Amino acid sequence: MHKIAITCALTGAGDTVGRSPHVPVTPQQIAADAIAAAEAGAAIVHIHVRDPETGAGARDPALFREAVAIIRASQTDVVLNLTAGMGGILHRPYEDPMQDGPNTDLVTSAERFRHVVELRPEICTIDCGSMNFGKEDVVVNRPRDLAWMAKRAQELGVKPELECFDLGQVQHGLDLIAAGLIDGRPLFQFVLGVAGGAPASPESMMALRSMLPPNAIWAAFGISRHEFPMVAQAALLGGHVRVGLEDNLWLEAGQLATNAQLVAKAVRILGELGFGIMSPADVRQQLGLKTFH
């Protein structure tokens, strides 16, 4: 049995703050959850930030800066994975499909990468394609923008996590590899169960995995009630796993979770299946990560 790396996606950008008191909002809360997730067994924390006043998803580098500074100052051993996904949302409400909605947030690739350039995490995510996201949103990631972000990450020495919601997005990731924009072993993350993307099923996961080159490292996760079935499925198929309040608010029926509780449950499930848990040092070695701080 191979060892499994657990990523904890701490908060995301979705409309979840009002549905659970455990979703971290401020940089201090996000950092505290990162530390708690690492102590529970997560080797990697995936970080979005939110507007402290409204709880809405944000991309202000100052918010990333504060959260990252607290985690680093704590000397917690965890791999930092910062999102570069914010800044690509086109929102058009059904009531007025000719007008952009208030949640539209379309900016340049350079703007989406400002915090990555400044903070030099070990990993950053690149969402590998445009897609419908639910009923009213479209996420815009043109191939030219993906190439720009991959090239910038390559120049910085930051490992891109190629986040794929469907088969066509895996192909975009393969195109980046073919263009020489991904150094070392490529890292893919499969997102399953989002409306507009691949369903959370063993068939979807196997189809996505079947496209990867032999040297690829991959992980997968399912959203909401699919989170823990996909933990087991990914491990059994040779991948790594992700849990966290970005993807799922519930520990079990009727019980809201914390990030640390979700990580602890994944550790238990993987242990009962006979898998070991990777440390941050294991992840750095497997992925050839560069640490800047």
N, C-alpha and C positions, 0 to 999 in steps of 0.2 A: 504494500500500500504506500502511495506517495504521501508526502506531507502537504497540507492544505494551508494556503494563505487566506486569512479572513480580512476583508476590507469592511470597515464600518462607514457608511454614508450618513453623516451626522444630521443634516437638516434639509438639504435640497432647497428648492425655490417654490415648491408647490403651495397651494392654499391649505396648509395643514395646521398652522399655528392655532387656529380657533377650534380645532378638533382634538387636540391633546395638549395638556399642560406641560408635557415632557419635551416638546420640540424646542430645541435651543434657538434663541433669537439673537441675543447680543454676542459680541465677540468673546466676552468672558464666559458666557454659557456654552458657546460652541467649543471653546478651548477646554473647559471643564469636562464636557462630554467626550472630547477626544482623549483626554488623559484617562478618564474612567473606562472608555472602550479599550484602550491599550492595556490597561490593568486587567481587563476581563479576558484578553486574548487576541485582540485585533492587532495584526502586524501593520496595517495600513489604515489611515483615516482619510476619507474623501470629503473635502471641505467646500461648501458653498457658504456665502454670508447673506444676512438679511438686514433690512433697514430696522434699526433698533426701535424706531418710533412706530412703524406700521406692521412689522413682521413680514413684509413682502420681500421676495428675492431681490438681491442687490448685487452690484459688481464693483462697488467703491473700493479701490485699492487700500484705503485707510482701514477699512473694516477687516480685510484679509490680513493687513499688516499687524493689527492689534491681536487678532486670534493666533496668528502664527508666532508672534513674539511671546505670548503667554505659554504656548506649548513648548517652544524651544527653551525658554527660561526655566521651565519645570524640569528640564533634562529627562523628560519622558522619552524612552526609546520607542519611536513609532515612525513609520514612513509617511511623509506628508504628500498627499495627492490633491492638488488644487484644481477645481473646475476651470475650464476656459469656455464653458458652454453658454454663459450668460451673454446677452447682446445679440441673439439671433431670433428673437420671438416676434412674429407678426400675429397680432390679435385682431380678429374682425368678428364682432358679435353678430349672431344670427339676425337680430332685429334690424341691423343696418350694415349689411355685408359690403357696402360700397365705401365705408369709412373705417380707417384704422381705429382700434379700440385703445383705451387708456393704458393697457398693459403691453402695447407694442414697444419693442426695445431692439432696434436694429442699429448696430454701430459697426465700425471697421474692425478687421481682424486685429490690428495693432491695439485698438482700444480694449478688445477682449483679452489681450495678452499682457496688459500693463502690469498686473500684480505678479504674473509669472516671471516677467523680466526682472522685476524688483526683488522678489522674495526667493527665487531659485529653489522651488520645491524639488524633491527627487522625482516626482511624477506629476504630470498634468494631463487632464482629459481633453481629447479632441473628439467631438461628436461627428461621426463620419458620414453625414449626409443630411439633406433636407427631408422633411416628412410632415404629414398631418399629425397633430398632437392633440388628441381629444377631438371635440366637435368644433371648436372655434379658433384654435391656434395652429399656426404653421411655424415650424422651426426651420430657419434658413441657414444652410451650410453648403455653399457652392464648392465644387471641387477645387477651384482656384484658391479659395480661402483656406480650405483644408491644407493644400500644399504650402501656402504661406505660413500657416501655424506650425506645420510639421517642420519646415525649414528653420523657423525661428527657435523651436524647441531643440532642434539638432545643434544650432549655433550656441545655445545656452548650456547644452549638456544635460537637459531635462528629458526624462523618459516620457514619451507620449503613450497614454493609454487610449487605444483606439476603440471608442465606445460605439457599438453597433446595435441598432434596433431592428435590422432586417438584413436579408441576403445582399441586397444591392449596396448596403453600407459596408459590408465586409469587402465587397469588390473595390469600393473606394479606398479602403485600408490597404488592400493588395496593390492598388495602383501607386499609393505612396511608397510602399516597399520597393516596387519595381523602378520607381523614379530615384531611388537611392536616398530617400528622405528619412528613413528610419534606421538608426544604427543598432547593431546587436540583434538580440532576439526580439521580435515584435511582440507587443503585449496587447491582446484584444479583451474587451469586456462586452459580453452579450446581455442586452437589456430585453427582458421578456415580459409580456403582458400589458404593455402600454397600448392604449387605443391608437391605432394607426401603424403599429409595429408588429413584430412577430409574436404569436401567442406564447404563453408560458406552458410549454409542453415538451416532453422528451423528444418528439419528432423535430420541433423547431431547433432545439439545442443541438441535436445531432446533425441537422442540415447545416447550421452555421459552422459547427466544428469541422465538418467535412471540407469546407473551403480553405482551411488554414494551411499554410506551408508547414513542413515537418518540424521546423525549429521554433514555431510560435508557442508562446505561453498564453493561456486564456483563462478567463473566469466568466461566471454567469450569475445572474440573479433574476428572481421573479418578484413582481410587485404585489403588495397587499397579501391576500391569503395564499398566494403562490410562493411566498418568500422561502419558507422552510422546505417544501417539497423540492424546490429548485436547488437549495443547498445540498440536499442528498443527491439529486440527479447530477449536478455538476461534479461533485466529488467522485461519483461512480464512473463518470465518463472521462475522468482525468484532468478536470479543471480545478480552479480555485473558486472562492465563493465571496459573496457580498451580502451583508445585512445592514439594517439601520433605519432610522426614522425618515430618511428621505424616501424610502421605498414602501414602508409598512409601519403602521402605528401600533399594531397589536401583538402582544406576547402569546395570547391564546384568546379564544372567544370570551368577550366580556372583560378582558384585562388589558388596559393600555400598557405599553412597554416603555422602558427607557432604552437608550442605545446600549448601555452596558448589559442590560438583561437580554437584549437580542443577540449580542455577541456571545454571552455565556450560554445561551440556548444552542447557538450554532456549534460552539465548542463541545457541548454535551452530545449533540446529534452525531457530529463527526467522530467523536471518541467512541460512541457506541457502534459505529460502523467500522471501527478499526483504523481510522486515519489519525496520524499525528498532526500537530498544529505548527505551522512555520513561525519562527520568530522574525522580527524586523531584520536581523542579521542574515537569516536564511533568504529573505526576499531580496535584500541588496545583492547577495552573492548570485542568486539565480538570474536576476535581471541586469546585473552589471551596473547598478545605480551609482551615480556620483553624488556625494554629500558635500554641500557647500557651507554648512554651519555646524 
